Amino acid sequence: DQQVKQNSPSLSVQEGRISILNCDYTNSMFDYFLWYKKYPAEGPTFLISISSIKDKNEDGRFTVFLNKSAKHLSLHIVPSQPGDSAVYFCAARYNFNKFYFGSGTKLNVKP
Amino acid sequence: NAGVTQTPKFRVLKTGQSMTLLCAQDMNHEYMYWYRQDPGMGLRLIHYSVGEGTTAKGEVPDGYNVSRLKKQNFLLGLESAAPSQTSVYFCASTFLASGNEQFFGPGTRLTVL
């Protein structure tokens, strides 16, 4: 059973608008959450992370929100750009050295 | 500084054949990981290593073996390949201090006929 879930396989937004990608998890022992971006035929690249003791982390156009009571995190991209079109994976860290990934959301930003 | 490299990039095997995938990193990272990515499944952890000479099982270890004889290298072996092992394999590494951001290789696309 997947411990990290991304229930939206795809998302399409207009350039300049906000993209919101969602992720749910089941294990309350996860202590760090990360978002990765992946282009076709490449490995994932790190985007942004958040500790379980925080509820928000911001880096430029990217903001991650964590709602521990709901076991839910989201990635906001504002404004969205065509170059943001990629597959986004959320991941959760367990016991300092194991990571569980969601199934990914394919974001398409239309010019 | 090449980061994380994987060899080979592509491979086609017949059922029952064996092969080894090589992952190398030049960032002096303590932790290294092997994942497989399948459609609709995301990345699933096969095996990982927290240091030279140590390995541990992940979520889907069956049918795979690993070795970490040198800090910079992490090998993934398939002793008797099966069609269910057709996948894209990614290697990743990270620092002991952070344990957070993983650096991924470009992937190996393996097809087992």
Interface residues (C-beta under 8 A of the other chain):
Chain A: Q2 V4 Q6 P9 Y32 L34 Y36 A41 E42 G43 P44 T45 F46 S49 F89 A91 R93 F96 N97 K98 F99 Y100 F101 G102 S103 G104
Chain B: V4 Y31 Y33 Y35 G40 M41 G42 L43 R44 L45 Y48 V50 G58 E59 F90 A92 G99 N100 E101 Q102 F103 F104 G105 P106 G107
